[in-house]
């Protein structure tokens, strides 16, 4: 028993470190847009296209990576992801134009995130944790996803200023290389996949004993999952609209450029607290109702902030509240998928929902820019974001309360 707990702890710590590095590097790639475009003639459109393709690749390949993890094991997939990540950064560091930036930052890092990003990390953590501690463990691992930027962003900026952008990206490649041993250690979860308790598949219709096609049919045949996945599209749309367009909005309003950096930092910090809280809350209350509550609260806060011109104080308060509501969806989504379908197909079925999230991300970034370019204002963009978010949140809450899943067990003390 003690040996099993030590193994579970090793797996959870390793996958948390892997996720922290994976997300930290990804969230800091924007530091390189200006020096790269100035040095080698890469257009801003070319650089942002690579990042957009990265998000699409991540979403489209996530369910594929999850299905392959069932066949080949988590270790193989996560280790391959760490290799893709390191290789993609090396390609970026050696880039001479749009094409190599597209290959490195877009295709390779997008594939890497599908194999060693949030979805795979939460699936591994869910498998390693006991049923009683699963939701809280998912919250802890989700919180780790914010901490990597605390290391990666200052490292990248410092190397750019002291040397140049290529040295900065090689520094990121060194961080990505640390993912290789952590992915290998986290891959010891493969020893546990044949020992998962039957209680992990709480709800009727578990997909634990199905093949890939049967698991897909089970997912698309379950209304609760389809409602949850559709609402997840709105989640991605709102968040990426903010990360992409908030700095530009604040600049238009005449705010100090440093305010944008402070706001994004506050989002990352408060996301740690939010992930931990919702990880805990998901072990006590209806996970899908909590998801709907997050979407409603985000939409209300979004409407409050954009209703009047921003001030430094309102911007920082907004960032703190939104940060608290940021990635709390991660443990709730992953836990809900386990309750509906069991552990075996969690990575693949969760990846299907995440694919919707990434399509929403693409719409949030592209749609916000299109509306601003057409109308010269973000007013319609945030109004649509609020309206769609409230609608999705109330539908999610209503369905969760009308058709509740099996009640989670109270945490063991």
JOBEL-V64796 format. One record per helix or strand. SS is the DSSP state (alpha for helix, beta for strand). FROM is the first residue (numbers start at 1). TO is the last residue. Records with the same first field share a line. If there is no record, write none. Layout:
SS: FROM-TO / FROM-TO
This chain:
alpha: 2-27 / 29-40 / 44-72 / 74-93 / 98-116 / 118-128 / 134-162 / 165-191 / 198-200 / 212-220 / 223-252 / 257-281 / 287-307 / 312-324 / 328-341 / 346-375 / 379-402
